């Protein structure tokens, strides 16, 4: 049915996988305790007060009024188009004036050989 020697060979490989020295065991226990503490802290924080915060209508109205006034101030401060800062056209170079309006075709680029290593 099931070969006992085969089972022992598998268990020997598994126990080798989990074999640890004393320092490794202590480190594993310390990491496990830190993980448990972090999970417990997160659970306690999430269970904290779930009571809704009381809202004062007067404070809400004051907050909305301040937001509206800030939007108006921001709209008033928005810069418009600048006046009097027109750019002058660049003067044409002498070569462009001499050749007129025709454009010359660009010279083909020189192809340098790729070095072989």
N, CA, C and O atoms as a Tinker XYZ file with bonds, in Angstrom:
   468  protein
     1  N      0.818000   -1.173000    0.000000    73     2
     2  CA     0.000000    0.000000    0.000000    64     1     3
     3  C      0.875000    1.254000    0.000000    63     2     4     5
     4  O      1.010000    1.926000   -1.022000    81     3
     5  N      1.449000    1.552000    1.118000    73     3     6
     6  CA     2.299000    2.734000    1.212000    64     5     7
     7  C      3.642000    2.297000    1.762000    63     6     8     9
     8  O      3.705000    1.645000    2.804000    81     7
     9  N      4.702000    2.643000    1.081000    73     7    10
    10  CA     6.029000    2.205000    1.482000    64     9    11
    11  C      6.531000    3.087000    2.626000    63    10    12    13
    12  O      6.612000    4.308000    2.488000    81    11
    13  N      6.864000    2.470000    3.738000    73    11    14
    14  CA     7.306000    3.197000    4.920000    64    13    15
    15  C      8.643000    3.892000    4.677000    63    14    16    17
    16  O      8.849000    4.996000    5.182000    81    15
    17  N      9.552000    3.287000    3.925000    73    15    18
    18  CA    10.864000    3.880000    3.654000    64    17    19
    19  C     10.718000    5.160000    2.819000    63    18    20    21
    20  O     11.432000    6.140000    3.029000    81    19
    21  N      9.775000    5.128000    1.869000    73    19    22
    22  CA     9.524000    6.304000    1.055000    64    21    23
    23  C      9.032000    7.460000    1.928000    63    22    24    25
    24  O      9.440000    8.606000    1.743000    81    23
    25  N      8.148000    7.145000    2.883000    73    23    26
    26  CA     7.637000    8.152000    3.817000    64    25    27
    27  C      8.771000    8.715000    4.675000    63    26    28    29
    28  O      8.825000    9.922000    4.910000    81    27
    29  N      9.661000    7.866000    5.137000    73    27    30
    30  CA    10.788000    8.320000    5.962000    64    29    31
    31  C     11.726000    9.220000    5.159000    63    30    32    33
    32  O     12.253000   10.194000    5.697000    81    31
    33  N     11.938000    8.912000    3.895000    73    31    34
    34  CA    12.815000    9.724000    3.059000    64    33    35
    35  C     12.213000   11.116000    2.861000    63    34    36    37
    36  O     12.930000   12.116000    2.895000    81    35
    37  N     10.916000   11.177000    2.656000    73    35    38
    38  CA    10.255000   12.469000    2.491000    64    37    39
    39  C     10.332000   13.261000    3.791000    63    38    40    41
    40  O     10.623000   14.456000    3.761000    81    39
    41  N     10.083000   12.633000    4.914000    73    39    42
    42  CA    10.120000   13.337000    6.194000    64    41    43
    43  C     11.524000   13.826000    6.522000    63    42    44    45
    44  O     11.682000   14.875000    7.147000    81    43
    45  N     12.545000   13.082000    6.108000    73    43    46
    46  CA    13.919000   13.508000    6.360000    64    45    47
    47  C     14.207000   14.807000    5.598000    63    46    48    49
    48  O     14.875000   15.700000    6.120000    81    47
    49  N     13.704000   14.908000    4.367000    73    47    50
    50  CA    13.913000   16.133000    3.591000    64    49    51
    51  C     13.147000   17.300000    4.204000    63    50    52    53
    52  O     13.639000   18.428000    4.216000    81    51
    53  N     11.951000   17.035000    4.711000    73    51    54
    54  CA    11.149000   18.093000    5.313000    64    53    55
    55  C     11.790000   18.564000    6.609000    63    54    56    57
    56  O     11.840000   19.767000    6.866000    81    55
    57  N     12.276000   17.656000    7.419000    73    55    58
    58  CA    12.904000   18.060000    8.680000    64    57    59
    59  C     14.196000   18.827000    8.421000    63    58    60    61
    60  O     14.542000   19.724000    9.189000    81    59
    61  N     14.914000   18.490000    7.353000    73    59    62
    62  CA    16.105000   19.272000    7.002000    64    61    63
    63  C     15.721000   20.702000    6.647000    63    62    64    65
    64  O     16.464000   21.641000    6.931000    81    63
    65  N     14.568000   20.860000    6.031000    73    63    66
    66  CA    14.112000   22.189000    5.641000    64    65    67
    67  C     13.812000   23.048000    6.867000    63    66    68    69
    68  O     14.069000   24.252000    6.869000    81    67
    69  N     13.267000   22.419000    7.909000    73    67    70
    70  CA    12.898000   23.160000    9.112000    64    69    71
    71  C     13.956000   23.111000   10.204000    63    70    72    73
    72  O     13.699000   23.607000   11.301000    81    71
    73  N     15.111000   22.549000    9.967000    73    71    74
    74  CA    16.179000   22.489000   10.968000    64    73    75
    75  C     16.765000   23.890000   11.139000    63    74    76    77
    76  O     17.149000   24.538000   10.165000    81    75
    77  N     16.827000   24.354000   12.414000    73    75    78
    78  CA    17.345000   25.686000   12.719000    64    77    79
    79  C     18.289000   25.632000   13.899000    63    78    80    81
    80  O     18.186000   24.764000   14.766000    81    79
    81  N     19.211000   26.580000   13.913000    73    79    82
    82  CA    20.088000   26.702000   15.072000    64    81    83
    83  C     19.344000   27.475000   16.167000    63    82    84    85
    84  O     18.238000   27.966000   15.945000    81    83
    85  N     19.947000   27.575000   17.327000    73    83    86
    86  CA    19.312000   28.272000   18.446000    64    85    87
    87  C     19.087000   29.751000   18.106000    63    86    88    89
    88  O     18.033000   30.300000   18.428000    81    87
    89  N     20.062000   30.398000   17.463000    73    87    90
    90  CA    19.938000   31.813000   17.105000    64    89    91
    91  C     18.827000   32.030000   16.076000    63    90    92    93
    92  O     18.086000   33.011000   16.149000    81    91
    93  N     18.719000   31.108000   15.119000    73    91    94
    94  CA    17.665000   31.235000   14.118000    64    93    95
    95  C     16.279000   31.082000   14.752000    63    94    96    97
    96  O     15.344000   31.807000   14.411000    81    95
    97  N     16.164000   30.111000   15.695000    73    95    98
    98  CA    14.882000   29.928000   16.390000    64    97    99
    99  C     14.496000   31.169000   17.184000    63    98   100   101
   100  O     13.340000   31.590000   17.156000    81    99
   101  N     15.457000   31.754000   17.889000    73    99   102
   102  CA    15.163000   32.959000   18.671000    64   101   103
   103  C     14.760000   34.122000   17.763000    63   102   104   105
   104  O     13.847000   34.881000   18.087000    81   103
   105  N     15.437000   34.253000   16.637000    73   103   106
   106  CA    15.075000   35.297000   15.687000    64   105   107
   107  C     13.683000   35.095000   15.124000    63   106   108   109
   108  O     12.930000   36.054000   14.957000    81   107
   109  N     13.333000   33.832000   14.828000    73   107   110
   110  CA    11.998000   33.531000   14.311000    64   109   111
   111  C     10.936000   33.853000   15.359000    63   110   112   113
   112  O      9.880000   34.392000   15.028000    81   111
   113  N     11.208000   33.529000   16.604000    73   111   114
   114  CA    10.251000   33.828000   17.678000    64   113   115
   115  C     10.102000   35.336000   17.845000    63   114   116   117
   116  O      8.990000   35.826000   18.042000    81   115
   117  N     11.209000   36.079000   17.767000    73   115   118
   118  CA    11.143000   37.537000   17.910000    64   117   119
   119  C     10.335000   38.155000   16.765000    63   118   120   121
   120  O      9.510000   39.038000   17.001000    81   119
   121  N     10.560000   37.710000   15.552000    73   119   122
   122  CA     9.815000   38.242000   14.406000    64   121   123
   123  C      8.335000   37.892000   14.531000    63   122   124   125
   124  O      7.474000   38.715000   14.221000    81   123
   125  N      8.037000   36.677000   14.983000    73   123   126
   126  CA     6.638000   36.270000   15.158000    64   125   127
   127  C      5.951000   37.124000   16.223000    63   126   128   129
   128  O      4.796000   37.515000   16.054000    81   127
   129  N      6.658000   37.416000   17.323000    73   127   130
   130  CA     6.074000   38.253000   18.376000    64   129   131
   131  C      5.838000   39.678000   17.879000    63   130   132   133
   132  O      4.816000   40.283000   18.203000    81   131
   133  N      6.777000   40.222000   17.093000    73   131   134
   134  CA     6.579000   41.557000   16.530000    64   133   135
   135  C      5.386000   41.586000   15.577000    63   134   136   137
   136  O      4.619000   42.550000   15.561000    81   135
   137  N      5.236000   40.540000   14.793000    73   135   138
   138  CA     4.111000   40.471000   13.866000    64   137   139
   139  C      2.790000   40.373000   14.624000    63   138   140   141
   140  O      1.814000   41.024000   14.252000    81   139
   141  N      2.753000   39.578000   15.668000    73   139   142
   142  CA     1.538000   39.459000   16.486000    64   141   143
   143  C      1.221000   40.786000   17.159000    63   142   144   145
   144  O      0.059000   41.187000   17.214000    81   143
   145  N      2.248000   41.481000   17.676000    73   143   146
   146  CA     2.025000   42.777000   18.315000    64   145   147
   147  C      1.493000   43.800000   17.306000    63   146   148   149
   148  O      0.599000   44.580000   17.635000    81   147
   149  N      2.029000   43.804000   16.090000    73   147   150
   150  CA     1.554000   44.739000   15.078000    64   149   151
   151  C      0.106000   44.446000   14.695000    63   150   152   153
   152  O     -0.695000   45.368000   14.540000    81   151
   153  N     -0.229000   43.177000   14.542000    73   151   154
   154  CA    -1.613000   42.816000   14.204000    64   153   155
   155  C     -2.566000   43.166000   15.343000    63   154   156   157
   156  O     -3.676000   43.641000   15.098000    81   155
   157  N     -2.141000   42.935000   16.588000    73   155   158
   158  CA    -2.993000   43.268000   17.730000    64   157   159
   159  C     -3.206000   44.773000   17.826000    63   158   160   161
   160  O     -4.311000   45.226000   18.124000    81   159
   161  N     -2.150000   45.552000   17.573000    73   159   162
   162  CA    -2.265000   47.011000   17.612000    64   161   163
   163  C     -3.213000   47.509000   16.530000    63   162   164   165
   164  O     -4.050000   48.376000   16.782000    81   163
   165  N     -3.082000   46.961000   15.326000    73   163   166
   166  CA    -3.962000   47.369000   14.231000    64   165   167
   167  C     -5.418000   47.007000   14.548000    63   166   168   169
   168  O     -6.330000   47.770000   14.231000    81   167
   169  N     -5.631000   45.868000   15.160000    73   167   170
   170  CA    -6.985000   45.443000   15.509000    64   169   171
   171  C     -7.571000   46.360000   16.586000    63   170   172   173
   172  O     -8.746000   46.724000   16.527000    81   171
   173  N     -6.744000   46.728000   17.571000    73   171   174
   174  CA    -7.233000   47.600000   18.649000    64   173   175
   175  C     -7.549000   49.001000   18.106000    63   174   176   177
   176  O     -8.540000   49.612000   18.506000    81   175
   177  N     -6.722000   49.500000   17.210000    73   175   178
   178  CA    -6.956000   50.829000   16.647000    64   177   179
   179  C     -8.231000   50.827000   15.803000    63   178   180   181
   180  O     -9.007000   51.781000   15.843000    81   179
   181  N     -8.442000   49.762000   15.048000    73   179   182
   182  CA    -9.637000   49.717000   14.209000    64   181   183
   183  C    -10.908000   49.566000   15.044000    63   182   184   185
   184  O    -11.990000   49.943000   14.593000    81   183
   185  N    -10.790000   49.026000   16.238000    73   183   186
   186  CA   -11.952000   48.891000   17.117000    64   185   187
   187  C    -12.200000   50.153000   17.920000    63   186   188   189
   188  O    -13.152000   50.201000   18.699000    81   187
   189  N    -11.386000   51.161000   17.759000    73   187   190
   190  CA   -11.490000   52.396000   18.535000    64   189   191
   191  C    -12.869000   53.021000   18.455000    63   190   192   193
   192  O    -13.817000   52.383000   17.997000    81   191
   193  N    -12.984000   54.235000   18.885000    73   191   194
   194  CA   -14.270000   54.926000   18.902000    64   193   195
   195  C    -14.816000   55.072000   17.496000    63   194   196   197
   196  O    -14.204000   55.705000   16.636000    81   195
   197  N    -15.960000   54.484000   17.281000    73   195   198
   198  CA   -16.636000   54.614000   16.003000    64   197   199
   199  C    -17.780000   55.610000   16.106000    63   198   200   201
   200  O    -18.656000   55.664000   15.242000    81   199
   201  N    -17.760000   56.391000   17.167000    73   199   202
   202  CA   -18.828000   57.366000   17.360000    64   201   203
   203  C    -18.647000   58.514000   16.366000    63   202   204   205
   204  O    -17.526000   58.975000   16.147000    81   203
   205  N    -19.735000   58.972000   15.771000    73   203   206
   206  CA   -19.600000   60.103000   14.849000    64   205   207
   207  C    -19.236000   61.378000   15.605000    63   206   208   209
   208  O    -19.640000   61.582000   16.750000    81   207
   209  N    -18.482000   62.206000   14.952000    73   207   210
   210  CA   -18.071000   63.466000   15.548000    64   209   211
   211  C    -19.249000   64.437000   15.474000    63   210   212   213
   212  O    -19.831000   64.610000   14.403000    81   211
   213  N    -19.609000   65.072000   16.588000    73   211   214
   214  CA   -20.721000   66.011000   16.531000    64   213   215
   215  C    -20.379000   67.217000   15.651000    63   214   216   217
   216  O    -19.280000   67.767000   15.727000    81   215
   217  N    -21.334000   67.612000   14.823000    73   215   218
   218  CA   -21.120000   68.698000   13.884000    64   217   219
   219  C    -21.938000   69.904000   14.325000    63   218   220   221
   220  O    -23.134000   69.802000   14.595000    81   219
   221  N    -21.265000   71.045000   14.391000    73   219   222
   222  CA   -21.937000   72.279000   14.742000    64   221   223
   223  C    -22.306000   72.996000   13.448000    63   222   224   225
   224  O    -21.437000   73.297000   12.630000    81   223
   225  N    -23.589000   73.267000   13.264000    73   223   226
   226  CA   -24.057000   73.895000   12.029000    64   225   227
   227  C    -23.435000   75.276000   11.820000    63   226   228   229
   228  O    -23.145000   75.659000   10.687000    81   227
   229  N    -23.231000   76.010000   12.886000    73   227   230
   230  CA   -22.646000   77.346000   12.761000    64   229   231
   231  C    -21.219000   77.251000   12.226000    63   230   232   233
   232  O    -20.814000   78.064000   11.395000    81   231
   233  N    -20.454000   76.261000   12.696000    73   231   234
   234  CA   -19.081000   76.096000   12.219000    64   233   235
   235  C    -19.055000   75.668000   10.757000    63   234   236   237
   236  O    -18.181000   76.093000   10.001000    81   235
   237  N    -20.001000   74.835000   10.357000    73   235   238
   238  CA   -20.063000   74.401000    8.968000    64   237   239
   239  C    -20.373000   75.590000    8.062000    63   238   240   241
   240  O    -19.752000   75.747000    7.011000    81   239
   241  N    -21.330000   76.425000    8.464000    73   239   242
   242  CA   -21.670000   77.602000    7.673000    64   241   243
   243  C    -20.482000   78.559000    7.567000    63   242   244   245
   244  O    -20.215000   79.110000    6.499000    81   243
   245  N    -19.772000   78.753000    8.681000    73   243   246
   246  CA   -18.599000   79.629000    8.683000    64   245   247
   247  C    -17.517000   79.079000    7.741000    63   246   248   249
   248  O    -16.886000   79.839000    7.006000    81   247
   249  N    -17.309000   77.765000    7.766000    73   247   250
   250  CA   -16.315000   77.141000    6.895000    64   249   251
   251  C    -16.694000   77.325000    5.430000    63   250   252   253
   252  O    -15.838000   77.683000    4.620000    81   251
   253  N    -17.934000   77.094000    5.076000    73   251   254
   254  CA   -18.381000   77.268000    3.691000    64   253   255
   255  C    -18.249000   78.719000    3.248000    63   254   256   257
   256  O    -17.887000   78.991000    2.103000    81   255
   257  N    -18.542000   79.653000    4.154000    73   255   258
   258  CA   -18.429000   81.072000    3.823000    64   257   259
   259  C    -16.974000   81.437000    3.538000    63   258   260   261
   260  O    -16.688000   82.170000    2.591000    81   259
   261  N    -16.062000   80.927000    4.354000    73   259   262
   262  CA   -14.643000   81.198000    4.142000    64   261   263
   263  C    -14.166000   80.601000    2.820000    63   262   264   265
   264  O    -13.382000   81.224000    2.105000    81   263
   265  N    -14.635000   79.397000    2.493000    73   263   266
   266  CA   -14.238000   78.766000    1.224000    64   265   267
   267  C    -14.724000   79.592000    0.045000    63   266   268   269
   268  O    -13.988000   79.783000   -0.923000    81   267
   269  N    -15.946000   80.081000    0.115000    73   267   270
   270  CA   -16.489000   80.894000   -0.973000    64   269   271
   271  C    -15.702000   82.192000   -1.123000    63   270   272   273
   272  O    -15.417000   82.612000   -2.245000    81   271
   273  N    -15.347000   82.832000   -0.010000    73   271   274
   274  CA   -14.609000   84.093000   -0.101000    64   273   275
   275  C    -13.202000   83.851000   -0.643000    63   274   276   277
   276  O    -12.663000   84.698000   -1.356000    81   275
   277  N    -12.603000   82.708000   -0.316000    73   275   278
   278  CA   -11.283000   82.396000   -0.854000    64   277   279
   279  C    -11.343000   82.163000   -2.352000    63   278   280   281
   280  O    -10.418000   82.534000   -3.075000    81   279
   281  N    -12.423000   81.551000   -2.829000    73   279   282
   282  CA   -12.564000   81.330000   -4.268000    64   281   283
   283  C    -12.686000   82.662000   -4.999000    63   282   284   285
   284  O    -12.142000   82.823000   -6.092000    81   283
   285  N    -13.391000   83.609000   -4.405000    73   283   286
   286  CA   -13.527000   84.930000   -5.019000    64   285   287
   287  C    -12.184000   85.652000   -5.051000    63   286   288   289
   288  O    -11.838000   86.276000   -6.054000    81   287
   289  N    -11.433000   85.568000   -3.968000    73   287   290
   290  CA   -10.119000   86.221000   -3.910000    64   289   291
   291  C     -9.186000   85.587000   -4.932000    63   290   292   293
   292  O     -8.424000   86.289000   -5.598000    81   291
   293  N     -9.240000   84.286000   -5.057000    73   291   294
   294  CA    -8.368000   83.607000   -6.005000    64   293   295
   295  C     -8.732000   83.992000   -7.438000    63   294   296   297
   296  O     -7.846000   84.177000   -8.271000    81   295
   297  N    -10.023000   84.114000   -7.729000    73   295   298
   298  CA   -10.442000   84.514000   -9.066000    64   297   299
   299  C     -9.994000   85.943000   -9.365000    63   298   300   301
   300  O     -9.631000   86.256000  -10.499000    81   299
   301  N    -10.019000   86.804000   -8.357000    73   299   302
   302  CA    -9.597000   88.186000   -8.561000    64   301   303
   303  C     -8.086000   88.286000   -8.769000    63   302   304   305
   304  O     -7.613000   89.175000   -9.477000    81   303
   305  N     -7.343000   87.391000   -8.163000    73   303   306
   306  CA    -5.882000   87.439000   -8.259000    64   305   307
   307  C     -5.356000   86.717000   -9.493000    63   306   308   309
   308  O     -4.157000   86.778000   -9.768000    81   307
   309  N     -6.218000   86.035000  -10.242000    73   307   310
   310  CA    -5.774000   85.287000  -11.405000    64   309   311
   311  C     -5.177000   86.252000  -12.429000    63   310   312   313
   312  O     -5.839000   87.208000  -12.832000    81   311
   313  N     -3.937000   86.011000  -12.852000    73   311   314
   314  CA    -3.313000   86.948000  -13.786000    64   313   315
   315  C     -3.936000   86.845000  -15.170000    63   314   316   317
   316  O     -4.233000   85.754000  -15.656000    81   315
   317  N     -4.123000   87.975000  -15.780000    73   315   318
   318  CA    -4.653000   88.027000  -17.124000    64   317   319
   319  C     -3.512000   88.101000  -18.117000    63   318   320   321
   320  O     -2.351000   87.933000  -17.745000    81   319
   321  N     -3.829000   88.349000  -19.370000    73   319   322
   322  CA    -2.749000   88.467000  -20.357000    64   321   323
   323  C     -1.915000   89.714000  -20.082000    63   322   324   325
   324  O     -2.443000   90.777000  -19.756000    81   323
   325  N     -0.613000   89.559000  -20.222000    73   323   326
   326  CA     0.282000   90.690000  -19.960000    64   325   327
   327  C      0.225000   91.662000  -21.122000    63   326   328   329
   328  O      0.163000   91.264000  -22.286000    81   327
   329  N      0.247000   92.920000  -20.792000    73   327   330
   330  CA     0.177000   93.955000  -21.819000    64   329   331
   331  C      1.531000   94.624000  -21.956000    63   330   332   333
   332  O      2.244000   94.818000  -20.971000    81   331
   333  N      1.875000   94.971000  -23.171000    73   331   334
   334  CA     3.104000   95.718000  -23.402000    64   333   335
   335  C      4.353000   94.871000  -23.430000    63   334   336   337
   336  O      5.457000   95.410000  -23.359000    81   335
   337  N      4.217000   93.579000  -23.529000    73   335   338
   338  CA     5.403000   92.731000  -23.563000    64   337   339
   339  C      5.469000   91.977000  -24.881000    63   338   340   341
   340  O      5.739000   90.776000  -24.899000    81   339
   341  N      5.224000   92.672000  -25.980000    73   339   342
   342  CA     5.279000   92.030000  -27.287000    64   341   343
   343  C      6.729000   91.735000  -27.630000    63   342   344   345
   344  O      7.633000   92.524000  -27.359000    81   343
   345  N      6.913000   90.590000  -28.226000    73   343   346
   346  CA     8.262000   90.206000  -28.623000    64   345   347
   347  C      8.552000   90.768000  -30.011000    63   346   348   349
   348  O      7.693000   90.776000  -30.892000    81   347
   349  N      9.748000   91.222000  -30.174000    73   347   350
   350  CA    10.159000   91.725000  -31.475000    64   349   351
   351  C     10.589000   90.542000  -32.337000    63   350   352   353
   352  O     11.134000   89.556000  -31.841000    81   351
   353  N     10.337000   90.662000  -33.612000    73   351   354
   354  CA    10.758000   89.623000  -34.527000    64   353   355
   355  C     12.276000   89.659000  -34.650000    63   354   356   357
   356  O     12.886000   90.728000  -34.678000    81   355
   357  N     12.864000   88.491000  -34.721000    73   355   358
   358  CA    14.318000   88.397000  -34.828000    64   357   359
   359  C     14.747000   88.866000  -36.200000    63   358   360   361
   360  O     14.084000   88.602000  -37.203000    81   359
   361  N     15.841000   89.551000  -36.228000    73   359   362
   362  CA    16.366000   90.046000  -37.501000    64   361   363
   363  C     16.901000   88.878000  -38.302000    63   362   364   365
   364  O     17.519000   87.963000  -37.758000    81   363
   365  N     16.653000   88.920000  -39.617000    73   363   366
   366  CA    17.122000   87.841000  -40.466000    64   365   367
   367  C     18.631000   87.950000  -40.630000    63   366   368   369
   368  O     19.205000   89.039000  -40.621000    81   367
   369  N     19.241000   86.804000  -40.777000    73   367   370
   370  CA    20.689000   86.808000  -40.958000    64   369   371
   371  C     21.036000   87.301000  -42.361000    63   370   372   373
   372  O     20.172000   87.362000  -43.236000    81   371
   373  N     22.283000   87.645000  -42.564000    73   371   374
   374  CA    22.722000   88.177000  -43.854000    64   373   375
   375  C     22.571000   87.146000  -44.959000    63   374   376   377
   376  O     22.199000   87.484000  -46.083000    81   375
   377  N     22.863000   85.874000  -44.637000    73   375   378
   378  CA    22.759000   84.823000  -45.638000    64   377   379
   379  C     21.313000   84.645000  -46.094000    63   378   380   381
   380  O     21.047000   84.439000  -47.278000    81   379
   381  N     20.387000   84.727000  -45.147000    73   379   382
   382  CA    18.986000   84.566000  -45.497000    64   381   383
   383  C     18.515000   85.725000  -46.357000    63   382   384   385
   384  O     17.683000   85.544000  -47.245000    81   383
   385  N     19.046000   86.924000  -46.097000    73   383   386
   386  CA    18.664000   88.088000  -46.905000    64   385   387
   387  C     19.216000   87.965000  -48.312000    63   386   388   389
   388  O     18.556000   88.346000  -49.279000    81   387
   389  N     20.431000   87.430000  -48.430000    73   387   390
   390  CA    21.049000   87.314000  -49.740000    64   389   391
   391  C     20.373000   86.243000  -50.590000    63   390   392   393
   392  O     20.173000   86.431000  -51.790000    81   391
   393  N     20.013000   85.097000  -49.953000    73   391   394
   394  CA    19.450000   84.003000  -50.734000    64   393   395
   395  C     17.979000   84.226000  -51.043000    63   394   396   397
   396  O     17.404000   83.512000  -51.865000    81   395
   397  N     17.382000   85.179000  -50.414000    73   395   398
   398  CA    15.975000   85.448000  -50.673000    64   397   399
   399  C     15.089000   84.523000  -49.863000    63   398   400   401
   400  O     15.454000   84.112000  -48.761000    81   399
   401  N     13.944000   84.199000  -50.397000    73   399   402
   402  CA    12.990000   83.369000  -49.668000    64   401   403
   403  C     13.118000   81.886000  -49.988000    63   402   404   405
   404  O     12.443000   81.068000  -49.363000    81   403
   405  N     13.958000   81.524000  -50.937000    73   403   406
   406  CA    14.062000   80.103000  -51.278000    64   405   407
   407  C     14.900000   79.377000  -50.226000    63   406   408   409
   408  O     15.890000   79.888000  -49.703000    81   407
   409  N     14.460000   78.197000  -49.959000    73   407   410
   410  CA    15.175000   77.389000  -48.966000    64   409   411
   411  C     16.034000   76.381000  -49.695000    63   410   412   413
   412  O     15.584000   75.738000  -50.644000    81   411
   413  N     17.261000   76.243000  -49.256000    73   411   414
   414  CA    18.142000   75.260000  -49.864000    64   413   415
   415  C     17.928000   73.913000  -49.178000    63   414   416   417
   416  O     17.610000   73.849000  -47.990000    81   415
   417  N     18.105000   72.855000  -49.935000    73   415   418
   418  CA    17.928000   71.521000  -49.340000    64   417   419
   419  C     19.106000   71.247000  -48.408000    63   418   420   421
   420  O     20.231000   71.641000  -48.714000    81   419
   421  N     18.875000   70.596000  -47.306000    73   419   422
   422  CA    19.967000   70.345000  -46.358000    64   421   423
   423  C     20.971000   69.360000  -46.946000    63   422   424   425
   424  O     20.612000   68.455000  -47.699000    81   423
   425  N     22.217000   69.553000  -46.590000    73   423   426
   426  CA    23.273000   68.669000  -47.053000    64   425   427
   427  C     23.117000   67.303000  -46.377000    63   426   428   429
   428  O     22.776000   67.237000  -45.197000    81   427
   429  N     23.359000   66.233000  -47.100000    73   427   430
   430  CA    23.250000   64.911000  -46.462000    64   429   431
   431  C     24.342000   64.744000  -45.410000    63   430   432   433
   432  O     25.458000   65.244000  -45.557000    81   431
   433  N     23.998000   64.048000  -44.377000    73   431   434
   434  CA    24.959000   63.831000  -43.294000    64   433   435
   435  C     25.980000   62.781000  -43.678000    63   434   436   437
   436  O     25.706000   61.844000  -44.428000    81   435
   437  N     27.158000   62.976000  -43.136000    73   435   438
   438  CA    28.220000   62.012000  -43.373000    64   437   439
   439  C     28.026000   60.832000  -42.432000    63   438   440   441
   440  O     27.752000   61.020000  -41.246000    81   439
   441  N     28.164000   59.629000  -42.947000    73   439   442
   442  CA    27.984000   58.433000  -42.126000    64   441   443
   443  C     29.353000   57.913000  -41.734000    63   442   444   445
   444  O     30.157000   57.533000  -42.586000    81   443
   445  N     29.605000   57.902000  -40.450000    73   443   446
   446  CA    30.876000   57.397000  -39.947000    64   445   447
   447  C     30.762000   55.884000  -39.722000    63   446   448   449
   448  O     29.709000   55.395000  -39.313000    81   447
   449  N     31.832000   55.156000  -39.986000    73   447   450
   450  CA    31.773000   53.707000  -39.763000    64   449   451
   451  C     31.702000   53.396000  -38.268000    63   450   452   453
   452  O     32.250000   54.121000  -37.437000    81   451
   453  N     31.025000   52.317000  -37.953000    73   451   454
   454  CA    30.895000   51.879000  -36.572000    64   453   455
   455  C     32.140000   51.090000  -36.189000    63   454   456   457
   456  O     32.530000   50.181000  -36.921000    81   455
   457  N     32.773000   51.408000  -35.064000    73   455   458
   458  CA    33.994000   50.682000  -34.702000    64   457   459
   459  C     33.673000   49.246000  -34.299000    63   458   460   461
   460  O     32.649000   48.965000  -33.675000    81   459
   461  N     34.563000   48.369000  -34.667000    73   459   462
   462  CA    34.421000   46.934000  -34.310000    64   461   463
   463  C     35.385000   46.611000  -33.185000    63   462   464   465
   464  O     36.556000   46.987000  -33.226000    81   463
   465  N     34.897000   45.936000  -32.218000    73   463   466
   466  CA    35.738000   45.558000  -31.091000    64   465   467
   467  C     35.948000   44.066000  -31.081000    63   466   468
   468  O     36.635000   43.546000  -30.202000    81   467
